[in-house]
Amino acid sequence: MPNPETPSTSIGKITENLYLITIPMPFRLRPVNVAALVHGRGVALFDTGLNMGHTFSKLEEALEVINRSVRDIDHIFITHHHADHCGLAGRIKEISGAAVHMSEIGRQIIHSNSDQRRVADTVKTFYLEQGIAEETMDAYLVFLRYFRRATVPFQADECLDFDRGYPIGDTAVEAFPTPGHARDHVCYFFRKEGILLSGDHLLPENIFNLRPDLFCPGFRPVEAMLDSLARVEDLPATRVLPSHGAPFSNLKGVVERMRRQHGERKNLILESTKGGPKTACQISGDIFGMDLPGFDIFLALNETYAHLVELRHEGMVGESKKNGQMVYCTG
């Protein structure tokens, strides 16, 4: 549930016209970074923060520091359809008329999420099959119902074209599809400035960063993430601005660390499944421990399941159903 004592918002200058706004979230989760590109009187916003607590007023306060307001926002570029990244998009659009840009897959995900009963049933079925306890699942569903308010409904005005640049004032931004953390994830690159807005694709500390897409069973998060890492690692970026955590300059180093991390988790899963059939929840417990806060249990399971999908595809792990639950074993 929300933490009423959230830290203050900060805004930092990255270039003459680009600012990084760090907005606290009313949860234990880390603050989210939002980029604001000033062009004339207008502001292009990259992600928005979620619609909960004081996040909207915190965004307003940050914009006031650079003599702008929410009404000046004329473009919103979304990295992916998670509440902490697009939750305020609908509210901002209502005030300023800003055009919302996101991927075509993101537009499809909005449609998939519109039937809330279907979403809840699909989520419950999946996690119970992966070994989550019924009482843990019930508590999670209560959280999800509460969390739905974190996104004001909106529609995309334009689906991104990955073969062109988007001129904004005196600069231009390029969009790169980077699925993995989410099927619709997009990174934004300012080539002239050498700045990459990496969203949740590249984080300075990548702990639980993969998750399945329950409405696209063929999606392979690990394969997609590794392909996406290759897509951005050679960009001439001198600075990377992630959605969580501090900016960093060692793009290739972070990419290599993420590759090693995925390899290490693959080996840990193979070791866990040698002892006989286990649910994804049990395997996740072997790797990350079971003494995790409630929400982190699901994040860790998502990460584990994403690797199980890849190992199953490679023929290294078998999957079967036992007593209504999916179990996995090596061989």
C-alpha positions as CSV (number, residue, x, y, z in Angstrom):
1,M,0.0,0.0,0.0
2,P,1.1,3.6,-0.4
3,N,3.8,5.1,1.7
4,P,2.7,8.6,2.6
5,E,6.2,9.8,3.4
6,T,7.7,10.0,-0.1
7,P,10.8,11.9,-1.0
8,S,10.7,15.2,-2.9
9,T,10.9,15.4,-6.7
10,S,14.1,16.5,-8.3
11,I,14.9,17.9,-11.7
12,G,18.3,17.9,-13.3
13,K,19.6,19.5,-16.4
14,I,21.1,17.0,-18.9
15,T,21.6,19.3,-22.0
16,E,20.5,22.9,-22.7
17,N,17.0,21.7,-23.4
18,L,16.7,18.2,-21.9
19,Y,15.9,17.6,-18.2
20,L,15.5,14.5,-16.1
21,I,12.7,14.6,-13.5
22,T,12.8,12.0,-10.7
23,I,9.4,11.5,-9.3
24,P,8.8,9.5,-6.1
25,M,6.2,6.7,-6.1
26,P,3.9,6.0,-3.1
27,F,5.3,2.5,-2.8
28,R,8.5,0.8,-1.7
29,L,9.4,0.8,-5.4
30,R,12.1,3.1,-6.6
31,P,11.3,6.5,-8.0
32,V,10.7,6.8,-11.7
33,N,12.7,9.1,-14.0
34,V,10.8,11.2,-16.6
35,A,12.6,13.1,-19.3
36,A,11.4,16.5,-20.5
37,L,12.6,18.1,-23.7
38,V,11.9,21.8,-23.9
39,H,11.3,23.2,-27.5
40,G,10.1,26.8,-27.6
41,R,7.2,27.0,-25.2
42,G,6.4,23.3,-25.7
43,V,7.5,20.3,-23.7
44,A,7.9,16.7,-25.1
45,L,7.6,14.3,-22.1
46,F,9.2,10.9,-22.2
47,D,7.1,8.7,-19.8
48,T,4.9,10.3,-17.2
49,G,4.9,8.6,-13.8
50,L,1.8,7.0,-12.3
51,N,-1.5,8.5,-11.4
52,M,-1.4,8.0,-7.6
53,G,-0.5,9.9,-4.5
54,H,1.1,13.2,-5.2
55,T,2.9,12.3,-8.4
56,F,0.9,14.7,-10.6
57,S,1.6,17.7,-8.3
58,K,5.3,16.6,-8.1
59,L,5.5,16.7,-11.9
60,E,3.8,20.1,-11.9
61,E,6.4,21.4,-9.3
62,A,9.3,20.1,-11.4
63,L,8.1,21.8,-14.5
64,E,7.6,25.0,-12.7
65,V,11.4,25.0,-11.9
66,I,12.0,25.3,-15.7
67,N,9.2,27.9,-16.2
68,R,6.8,25.4,-17.8
69,S,3.5,23.7,-16.9
70,V,1.6,20.6,-17.7
71,R,-0.4,22.7,-20.2
72,D,2.8,23.2,-22.2
73,I,3.2,19.4,-22.8
74,D,2.5,18.8,-26.5
75,H,4.0,15.4,-27.0
76,I,4.2,12.3,-24.7
77,F,6.5,9.4,-25.8
78,I,5.8,6.2,-23.9
79,T,8.5,3.5,-23.4
80,H,6.0,0.8,-22.4
81,H,2.5,0.3,-21.0
82,H,3.3,-0.1,-17.3
83,A,1.6,2.2,-14.8
84,D,4.7,4.0,-13.6
85,H,5.6,4.9,-17.1
86,C,2.3,5.9,-18.6
87,G,-0.1,6.3,-15.7
88,L,-0.5,10.1,-16.1
89,A,-0.6,10.1,-19.9
90,G,-4.4,10.3,-20.0
91,R,-4.7,13.0,-17.4
92,I,-2.0,15.1,-19.1
93,K,-3.7,14.7,-22.5
94,E,-7.0,15.9,-21.0
95,I,-5.3,19.1,-19.8
96,S,-2.9,20.0,-22.6
97,G,-4.1,18.0,-25.7
98,A,-0.7,16.4,-26.0
99,A,-0.2,13.8,-28.7
100,V,0.6,10.3,-27.3
101,H,3.2,8.3,-29.1
102,M,3.8,4.6,-28.4
103,S,4.4,1.3,-30.2
104,E,1.8,-0.6,-32.2
105,I,2.2,-3.4,-29.7
106,G,1.5,-1.0,-26.9
107,R,-1.7,0.0,-28.6
108,Q,-2.7,-3.7,-28.8
109,I,-1.8,-4.2,-25.1
110,I,-4.2,-1.3,-24.1
111,H,-6.9,-3.2,-26.0
112,S,-6.1,-6.5,-24.3
113,N,-6.2,-4.8,-20.8
114,S,-9.6,-3.2,-21.4
115,D,-11.5,-6.3,-20.1
116,Q,-10.5,-6.2,-16.5
117,R,-12.4,-9.4,-15.5
118,R,-10.5,-11.3,-18.2
119,V,-7.2,-9.9,-17.1
120,A,-7.9,-10.8,-13.4
121,D,-8.9,-14.4,-14.4
122,T,-5.9,-14.8,-16.7
123,V,-3.5,-13.6,-14.0
124,K,-5.0,-15.7,-11.3
125,T,-5.0,-18.9,-13.4
126,F,-1.4,-18.3,-14.5
127,Y,0.1,-17.7,-11.0
128,L,-1.8,-20.5,-9.3
129,E,-0.5,-22.9,-12.0
130,Q,3.0,-21.7,-11.4
131,G,2.7,-22.6,-7.7
132,I,1.7,-19.3,-5.9
133,A,-0.4,-20.0,-2.8
134,E,-4.1,-19.2,-3.0
135,E,-3.9,-16.7,-0.1
136,T,-0.9,-14.9,-1.6
137,M,-2.8,-14.8,-4.9
138,D,-5.9,-13.3,-3.3
139,A,-3.8,-10.5,-1.7
140,Y,-2.1,-9.8,-5.0
141,L,-5.5,-9.5,-6.8
142,V,-6.6,-6.9,-4.2
143,F,-3.4,-5.0,-4.9
144,L,-4.1,-5.2,-8.7
145,R,-7.6,-3.8,-8.2
146,Y,-6.1,-0.9,-6.2
147,F,-3.3,-0.4,-8.7
148,R,-5.7,-0.1,-11.7
149,R,-6.3,3.5,-10.6
150,A,-2.6,4.3,-11.2
151,T,-3.3,4.6,-15.0
152,V,-5.8,7.1,-16.4
153,P,-7.2,5.5,-19.6
154,F,-5.8,6.8,-22.9
155,Q,-5.3,5.9,-26.5
156,A,-2.3,6.4,-28.7
157,D,-2.5,9.2,-31.2
158,E,0.4,7.8,-33.2
159,C,2.1,4.4,-33.3
160,L,5.8,4.8,-33.6
161,D,7.7,4.4,-36.9
162,F,11.0,2.8,-36.2
163,D,12.5,3.8,-39.5
164,R,12.4,7.5,-39.1
165,G,13.5,10.2,-36.7
166,Y,11.0,12.6,-34.9
167,P,12.2,16.2,-35.1
168,I,11.5,18.2,-31.9
169,G,12.6,21.7,-31.9
170,D,16.4,21.9,-32.7
171,T,16.9,18.1,-32.2
172,A,15.5,14.8,-33.2
173,V,14.7,11.5,-31.4
174,E,14.8,8.0,-32.8
175,A,12.8,5.1,-31.4
176,F,14.2,1.6,-31.1
177,P,12.0,-1.5,-30.4
178,T,13.5,-3.2,-27.3
179,P,11.1,-5.9,-26.1
180,G,12.2,-8.1,-23.2
181,H,11.1,-6.4,-20.0
182,A,7.8,-5.8,-21.8
183,R,6.7,-6.9,-25.3
184,D,6.0,-3.3,-26.3
185,H,9.2,-1.7,-24.8
186,V,10.8,1.2,-26.7
187,C,14.1,3.1,-26.1
188,Y,14.6,6.6,-27.4
189,F,17.9,7.9,-28.8
190,F,19.1,11.5,-29.2
191,R,21.8,10.9,-31.8
192,K,23.2,14.5,-31.9
193,E,23.4,14.6,-28.1
194,G,24.6,11.0,-27.7
195,I,21.8,10.3,-25.1
196,L,19.8,7.1,-24.8
197,L,16.6,7.0,-22.8
198,S,16.6,3.4,-21.9
199,G,13.4,3.0,-20.0
200,D,13.4,-0.3,-18.1
201,H,15.5,-2.0,-20.8
202,L,18.8,-1.0,-19.3
203,L,19.0,-0.3,-15.6
204,P,22.1,0.3,-13.4
205,E,20.9,-2.5,-11.1
206,N,18.9,-5.1,-12.9
207,I,17.3,-7.5,-10.4
208,F,13.8,-8.5,-11.6
209,N,13.5,-7.2,-15.1
210,L,11.7,-9.8,-17.2
211,R,8.1,-10.9,-17.3
212,P,5.9,-13.0,-19.5
213,D,3.1,-11.5,-21.6
214,L,0.1,-13.6,-20.6
215,F,-1.9,-12.6,-23.7
216,C,0.9,-13.5,-26.1
217,P,2.1,-17.1,-25.1
218,G,4.6,-17.2,-27.9
219,F,6.6,-14.3,-26.5
220,R,10.0,-15.3,-25.3
221,P,11.3,-12.6,-22.9
222,V,14.9,-13.8,-22.7
223,E,15.3,-14.2,-26.4
224,A,13.7,-10.8,-27.0
225,M,15.9,-9.1,-24.3
226,L,19.1,-10.5,-25.7
227,D,18.1,-9.4,-29.3
228,S,17.3,-6.0,-27.9
229,L,20.6,-5.7,-26.1
230,A,22.3,-6.3,-29.4
231,R,20.2,-3.6,-31.1
232,V,21.3,-0.8,-28.7
233,E,24.8,-1.8,-27.6
234,D,26.6,-0.2,-30.5
235,L,24.7,3.1,-30.4
236,P,27.1,6.0,-30.0
237,A,25.6,6.9,-26.6
238,T,27.8,8.8,-24.2
239,R,25.1,8.9,-21.5
240,V,22.2,6.5,-20.7
241,L,19.2,7.8,-18.7
242,P,17.3,4.8,-17.2
243,S,13.8,5.0,-15.9
244,H,15.0,3.9,-12.4
245,G,18.3,4.8,-10.9
246,A,21.1,7.1,-11.8
247,P,22.3,7.9,-15.3
248,F,25.4,6.0,-16.4
249,S,27.9,6.2,-19.3
250,N,29.2,2.6,-19.6
251,L,26.5,1.3,-22.1
252,K,28.5,-1.7,-23.2
253,G,29.5,-2.6,-19.7
254,V,25.9,-2.7,-18.5
255,V,24.9,-4.7,-21.6
256,E,27.6,-7.3,-20.9
257,R,26.6,-7.5,-17.2
258,M,23.0,-8.2,-18.2
259,R,24.1,-11.0,-20.6
260,R,26.2,-12.6,-17.8
261,Q,23.3,-12.3,-15.4
262,H,20.9,-14.1,-17.8
263,G,23.5,-16.8,-18.3
264,E,24.0,-17.2,-14.5
265,R,20.2,-17.4,-13.9
266,K,19.9,-20.0,-16.6
267,N,22.5,-22.2,-14.8
268,L,20.8,-21.7,-11.4
269,I,17.5,-22.8,-12.8
270,L,19.1,-25.9,-14.4
271,E,20.7,-26.7,-11.0
272,S,17.4,-26.3,-9.2
273,T,15.5,-28.6,-11.6
274,K,18.0,-31.4,-11.3
275,G,16.3,-32.5,-8.0
276,G,13.1,-33.5,-9.6
277,P,9.9,-31.7,-10.8
278,K,9.3,-28.3,-9.3
279,T,6.9,-25.4,-9.8
280,A,8.2,-22.1,-11.0
281,C,7.5,-20.7,-7.6
282,Q,9.7,-23.4,-5.9
283,I,12.5,-22.8,-8.4
284,S,12.2,-19.0,-7.8
285,G,12.5,-19.7,-4.1
286,D,15.7,-21.7,-4.7
287,I,17.3,-18.8,-6.6
288,F,16.0,-15.7,-4.9
289,G,14.7,-17.0,-1.6
290,M,11.1,-17.0,-0.3
291,D,11.7,-14.3,2.3
292,L,10.7,-11.6,-0.1
293,P,8.1,-8.8,0.2
294,G,4.8,-9.8,-1.4
295,F,5.2,-7.9,-4.7
296,D,8.8,-9.1,-5.1
297,I,7.6,-12.7,-4.9
298,F,5.8,-12.1,-8.2
299,L,8.6,-10.2,-9.8
300,A,11.1,-13.0,-8.9
301,L,8.6,-15.6,-10.3
302,N,8.2,-13.7,-13.5
303,E,12.0,-13.6,-14.0
304,T,12.2,-17.3,-13.3
305,Y,9.4,-18.2,-15.6
306,A,10.9,-16.1,-18.4
307,H,14.0,-18.2,-18.2
308,L,12.0,-21.4,-18.0
309,V,10.3,-20.5,-21.2
310,E,13.7,-20.2,-23.0
311,L,15.1,-23.4,-21.5
312,R,12.0,-25.2,-22.5
313,H,12.3,-23.9,-26.0
314,E,15.9,-25.1,-26.1
315,G,14.9,-28.5,-24.9
316,M,16.9,-28.3,-21.7
317,V,13.9,-28.3,-19.3
318,G,10.7,-30.3,-19.6
319,E,7.3,-29.1,-18.5
320,S,4.3,-31.1,-17.3
321,K,1.2,-30.7,-15.2
322,K,0.8,-32.3,-11.8
323,N,-2.1,-31.7,-9.5
324,G,-3.2,-28.6,-11.4
325,Q,0.2,-27.0,-11.3
326,M,2.9,-26.8,-14.0
327,V,6.2,-28.4,-13.0
328,Y,9.6,-28.3,-14.6
329,C,12.6,-30.7,-14.6
330,T,15.9,-31.0,-16.3
331,G,16.1,-33.4,-19.2
